Amino acid sequence: MKIGMIADDLTGANASGVRLSKQGFRTSTIMYSAGIPEEPYDAIIMDTDSRYMEENRAKHRVEAALAELDTWGAEVLSKRMDSTLRGNVGAEIDTILQQKNNAVAVIAPSFPDSSRIVSGGYMLVENVALENTDVAADPVKPLTQSWVPGIIANQSDYKVDSIYLDDLLKSAEHATKVLTDKINNGARIICCDAVSNKDIETIAGAMKNIDGPFLFPVDPGPLTANYVKQLSHEKYQEKNPVLAFVGSATALTGRQLEYVTEKMGAQVIHADAEMLASYTDTWIEEVEHVAAQAGQQLHTSEILIITTHKPGFGLIDLKKQSSKEGYSEDALAKRIADGLGNIFRKIMQDNDLSKTACFSSGGDVTASICAFARANGIELKDEVLPLAAYGQLAGGYFHGLPVITKGGMIGDDTAMYKSLKFLQTTLMERGGNNHDTKSSNCYTNG
């Protein structure tokens, strides 16, 4: 996915661009007088240096930058604006709208992390109305009001409308409907409230959900970053689900699983530990059953968890099972881990998962996954969290498969979530990892 951004100031361009680079996109800021380089960048930010220019010159520069980005093949477009609305904001938006038929600009000047918010259309900077800040005394383009729709309407020839906080707080679906209605009523510029990062995520989600008109964010960085992030997840979701294998039986693992399912909407498949703790046909039956169930859910899941940890159920009685099977308790415990390892290999080999990710919890499960992958070892790359290492499988069926290994008793309730988010970022950075035939990304928590 190619991302193009037009900024009116170099420091602002860099500040917005680095948010994209942190998501894994190879990003470069380009000076107005320089052309787009031939290197394979994912995001190009063109600085027009037009904030304090005469309006017609600013429009000419934006038009030229847009033409270059179109030639480069930008699929997503963003207009970077100053967080206090300085410059030729309306005129530069108009230039893009003139060049892009049926396009709609979605404005969100808010930058909550920098104490800039918009509520009821009014912009506050560190709880002070915009017109009472230093921008009111700007020697070139002073701002004498705080109502964002009014500021933009005074600078633009297009219909301006607004989405206020009450519509954003109801639900993402409601925000999508409101945005759709504004567009259908002819608005070409839509100004949005936002007092938190969650509000900005809601706006980005509403934009992502709309088909038809070409929508582009106008903001100081947060909306663009969220919009691109959501588009990227949607683009790679079907091709790159993160597989999670959780065998740890600790209470901490249970809390980590609960946190992940709540925060990430992960789908969970429960493997029957008692059926896997066996050398009878039940072992292969459960392996086949879980692998087939995973295959059905795989391409509609962003995170798919396969686990023997079932809330409300205690540990299986391995002593009783040992007497029944005639094998030691240690052998049966290993049989459970090997069941998850075999499920892992079957899922990988039975599905087109050359671009995906995987999570496994429990040291014995980690060892079994490596064994069933016929890996020689793990090439270590980074530390994700204390005592949580990131690397890649070396050798075997899935050579190059990225892995994170973490002990079942390591980290707080958010540790698994943070590790899975790390893998999702890795997938976006690589555009989906391409490793050897029948390979994937794997997270191991053991």
N, C-alpha and C positions, 0 to 999 in steps of 0.2 A: 504494500500500500504506500503510495507516494503522497506526502503531505506538503502543501505549499502555504506559506504564511507571508503576508505583506505587513511590514512594520514601519512606523514613521520615525523611529529613533533607534540607534544602535544598541544602547544599553538595555532598552526594553526588548529588542529583538533577541538579545542574548539571554535575558531572564526567562522569556517564554520558551526559547529553543531548548534550554537546558532541562526544562520539565519534560520535553519529548525525549531527549537523550537518556534521561533517567528511566524512561519506560522501555529502553532498549532500541530506540530508533537512532540510526546513524544520522546525525544532524549537523548542518553547517549554516552559519550566517553569511550572507553574501552582500558585499557593499554594492551600492546602486550602480557604480561605474564598471563593475566586474560582471562577467557572464557566469552562468551556472556551470560548475566544473563537470568534467566527464566521469568523475568517480561515482560509484554506486551509492549515493546517499538516499536515505528514506525520507528525510525532511529537509526542505530548503526554506530558510527565512530570508527574504529580500528586504533590506533596509533602504527605504526611499529617502530617508533623511529630510522628510517634508513637513515636520510638525509645525515649524514657524514660517514656512514658505507662503508666498502669495497663493491664493486658492487655485487658480488655473494651472500654475506650475505643479502644485501638489497633485492635482488630478492627472496631469500628463504623466507624471512619474509613476503613479499607481497603475495607470493604463498600460504603460510599458512593462512594469513588473508583472502584471497579470498575464500579459501576452507571453512573456518568457516562461512563466510557470505553466501555462497551458501547453506550450511547445514541449516543455520538459515532461509533461504527462501527469501533472498533479491531479490526484483523485479527490483529495480533501483540500478545501481552501479555508484559510482563517485570516481575518483582519485584526492585527494586533493594535489595541488602542491603549492610550495612557490611562492609568488607574484613577486619575482625577479629571479625565475628559478634556485635557488640553489638546490643542491642535485642530486640524481640519477634519475632525471625525466624520461629520455628516457628508461633506463633499467627497471624501475618499470612499465612504460607503456607496454613495450615489454612483461613483465611477464604476465600481464593481457591478452594481445593479444594472447599469446601462450596458455593460459588456456581457453579462450573464442573463439571458432571457429567462424569465420565470423564477429567478433566484429570490431568496428571502434572507435577510440579515437578522440574526438573533443576537441581541446585545445583552451582555451581562458584565457591567463594569466592576462588580464586586470582587474583592480579593480578601476574603475573611482572615487569612493568615497574616495579612498586613493591616488589619483593622479598617478595611474599606468595605462598607456594606450598603445595600440599597433596600429600603423598606417603604412601601407605599409610593414608589417611584422616586423617593428622595434619597440622595446620596449623603452618607455620613462618613467622615474620615476621623477615626479615633473619637467617635461619638460627637463630632462637631459637624454642623451642616457645611456642605461643600463651599457655599458662598461666603462662609465666615472663616475659611482657611486662606493660606497664602496664595492660592490660585486666583482669588478675587483681585489680587494686586499684580497679577501677571502683566508685565509691561507690553506684551505683544497681543495676547488674546485673553483678556481677563474674563472670568466666569462670574456672573452676577446672580445666578440662581442655582438651586440645588436639585430641581425636579428634572430627572434625566430625560423623560420623553419630551419635555419642553425644550431642553438644550438641543436635542437631536432634531426635533421638528423645525427649529429655527435655522438649522444648517442644511436641511435636506428638502428635496422636491418630491419625495415619496411619502406615501401614507404611513404614519407611525402609530403603533398600538402598543399596549402594555399587558404584561402578565404579572399579577401581584402575588404577594406571599400566601394569601389564603388559598389560592388555587394550587400552589406548589406543595402546600402542607397536607392536602387531602390524600393524594395518591399519585403514583407515577402515571397510572392510566388516565386519571382526571387531567393531569398536566398535559398529557399527549392530546387529549380531546380539546382542551382549551387552545393549545397551540395550533391544532388543525383548524379550529373554527376561526381563529384570527387570520390565518392564511387564506381560508376560503372566503373571508369577508374583504379580501383585497389588501391586507397589510403587507408591505414589503420590508418594513423594519419593525421588529418587535423587541421592546425593552423589557427586561426581566428583573424582578426583585431577587435578592438572595442575601441572607444574613449568615449562612453557614455553608460549609463545603458540601453538606448533604443536599442543600437546595440546588447547588450548582450541578451535582450529580443527577438530580431530578430533571433539570433543564436539558442536560446532555442526553439523558435517556429518552426524553420526549422527542428530541431532534432525531435520534437514532431510529425511533419507531415510525417515523413518517416517511412514506414513499411519495415520490412525485416531484415537488419543487426542489431545486438545489438549495439546500440550507448551508449557510456558513456562519460560524461563530465570530462575534466581534467582542473582544475582551482583552484584559491584560495578561492572560495566560491560563488561569484555572479552568475556564469552560472549554477552551481548546484542548487542553490536556485530558480532561474527562471525556470529551466527545471522541477524541481519537482513541482513547483507551477502550471505550465501549464498542466502537466500530471494530477495533482489532480483536477483541474477545469474540464478537459475533462472527467475524471472518474466519477465525481459526478454531472456533468451538467444535464444529463438526469433525474437523480433521485432527484436532489435537486435544482430546480429553485427557485430563490428568487421572491416571489410575492410582488408587490408594489401597495398599494391602496392610491391614491392621490386625496383628496377632497378639499384641500385648494385652494382658488380662488385668492390668493395674487400674485402680480408681482414677489416677491421673489421666491415663489414656482415654478412659470413658469421658472425662470432662473435656479433653482436647477434641474428641470426636463430636461431642455435643456442640462445642463452640464452632467447629468447622461446618457442621450441617446447618447451624443457625445463621452463620455469617455468609456462607458461600452457596447455600441451597444445594448442597451435594446430594446425589442419590446414593442410597446404601443398599448393598446386597449382603444378607447375613448367611455365612457358611456355617453349617451345623458342625460344631467342634466334636460332638460325640460320634458322628458318622465318620469324621476324618481321623479320629483316634482309633483306628482299626486297620487290621491287615486283611479284612474280608472285602467282599465286593462293594460294601457300602462306601468305601473310600473312593473308588473310581466313579461310582454313581454320583457322589456329591461333587467331585471334581468336574464331571461332565455337566451336571445340572447347573452349577454356579457359572461355569465358563459360558454355557449357552445363554443363561440369563444376562450375563454381562454383555455378550455379543449383541443382544437385542437393545440394550440401553446405551451402549457405548457411544453411538454417534448423535445422541440427543443430550449428552451429559457434558458439562464443563468439568465437573469432578465426579468420578465414580469410585465409591469406596467398597471394597470387598473385605469383610471383617468377620472374625469369630467372636468378637466382643458384642454381646447382646444385652442391652439395658434391662435390668430387672432379673437377670438370670445369673446365678452364681457359677463358680468353676465346676467343670464336670468332675465326677469322682473317678480319677485315674486309677486309684487303688482297686475299686470295684471292676473297672474296665480291664485292668491288668489280670485280675483273676479270671475274667471271662475270656480274654483273648489268649492268655498264656505268654504275653510279652511283658517286659518291664515297663514301669511307669515312664521312665526316661525315653524308652523306645516309642511309646505311644505319643508322648508329648512332641517328639521329633516328627512323628507321622503327621500330626496336625500342621506343623510348620511346612513339611514337605507337600502337604495338600495345597496350601496357599502358593507355594513355589510352583507346583505343577499347574495350578489354575492360571498363574501369571504367564507361564510359557504358552499354554493353550490359547489364552486370549491374544497374546502377541502374534502367535503363528497362524491363528484362524481368522484374523482380521487385518485389514490394511492399516497398520499403525506405525508407519515409517515416520510420522510426525505427531508424537503424543508425549505424555508424561505419566509417571507412576509413583505411588507412595506405598511404603511398607513399614509397619510398626512392629518392633520386637526383634531382638538380636538373632534369635533362631530363624525367624522368617527372613531376615536379611540374608543370612547364610544360605537358606534354601533357595531364595531367588537367584542368588549368584550361582549356586550349584546347578539349578535347572537351566540357567542361561549359559552354562558351560564357560563362565567367565574365568579368566586367569587371576583377576583382581580388580581393583578400583584405582584409577588414576585420579589423585586428589587435586582439587582446584581452589577451593575457598572454604571459609568457615561462615556458615549462614547464621548460626547462633552459637553460644558457648556449648561445646560438646556436640555440635551438629555440623558435620562435614559434607561439603558438596564435591562431587567428582563425576567420573564417567567409567562405565564398565569397560574393562580391557579384555579383548578377545572374546571368543564364544559366539553364540548366535546373535547377540545384540551389542556388538562392539560399538563403543562410542555413546552408549546409553547414559545420559546424565542421571546421577543418583545423589540423594542426600541421605546420610545415615545418622540416626539419632536414637539414643537409648530410650526405652519405654518410660523411665523415671526421670527423664531430662526435660527441663523447661517448665514454664507455667502453662496455664490453660490455653494460651494463644500460640504456643510453640508450633503445633502442627499447622495451624492456619498460616502463620508467617512463612513456614517452609513451603507450603503449597503455593502461596502467592509468589515466592521466589521462583518456583518452577514455571508458573504462568508467565512471569516476566522473561524468563529464559526462553520460553517458546516464542514470545513476541519478538524478542531480540533476534532470534534465528529465523523468524518467519516460519516457525515449525522446524524442529531439528531434523536434518537428513543424516541418518547414520547408515550402517550397513544393512543389507537385505534382512527383512523381518526384525527390525530393531525399533526401539522407542526410548523415551525419556523415563527414568525410574526414580522415585523417591523412596528411600529406605529409612525406617525409624526403628533401630534395633538396639 
